């Protein structure tokens, strides 16, 4: 039983970090209906920027603030110069724009920072911590606590603040929100700035865990099952979806993996997401699209 609990808790810790990546998608999708495929590249770009500033001698907090400012400027610039001119275009056009943006950001990151792998030390040792008979990685615990706290804060902002109300109004009906005085451009700019900040936190946590390398941008693929299960328009759904994906993939790897030869955690989340698409396409907390015909 203690081994089962240890595996389950390890999966929940990983799931909270998946939620952190997924929430960047949800914020943008709620505000503009755009699936931002460049979110993974923003995670990579932020991590490379931060670790490069550290290696060039900036103190930790100075590098953190400088990278945060850079990511906010990047997010606002993407909204202003890439997405805003494409307003009212077909969804596939917006998706292809973010896909192209992803390639551009990765190329820009390689040109500016090189392609070598960087180690990232956040001052937390990756050593086991004992909780009774259960042992967990200290780095995973701190990273999951940070990710979970940020996701909860963003969920509260979305549901309890004036900006959250404006965001929900824009998500429900942009034209009606505009008619009652909501500044759509301001909402979009703030959301993309938040997505840049979330990308920074995700980049630091995943970079400390996996190393800062170009494969870091592929962490976006782990967020897709989270979004499908939780719902593309629900901040709460990212929390539930992330915990479900994290725990199920670890349990499947431990208890089903030996029978199938291992590697189950790489594809099990997508199988789970496929089942949700067949049974509940909008996810647990997603809203069904209603259109007049």
Order of alpha helices (4+ residues) and beta strands (2+ residues): alpha-alpha-alpha-alpha-beta-beta-alpha-alpha-alpha-alpha-alpha-alpha-alpha-alpha
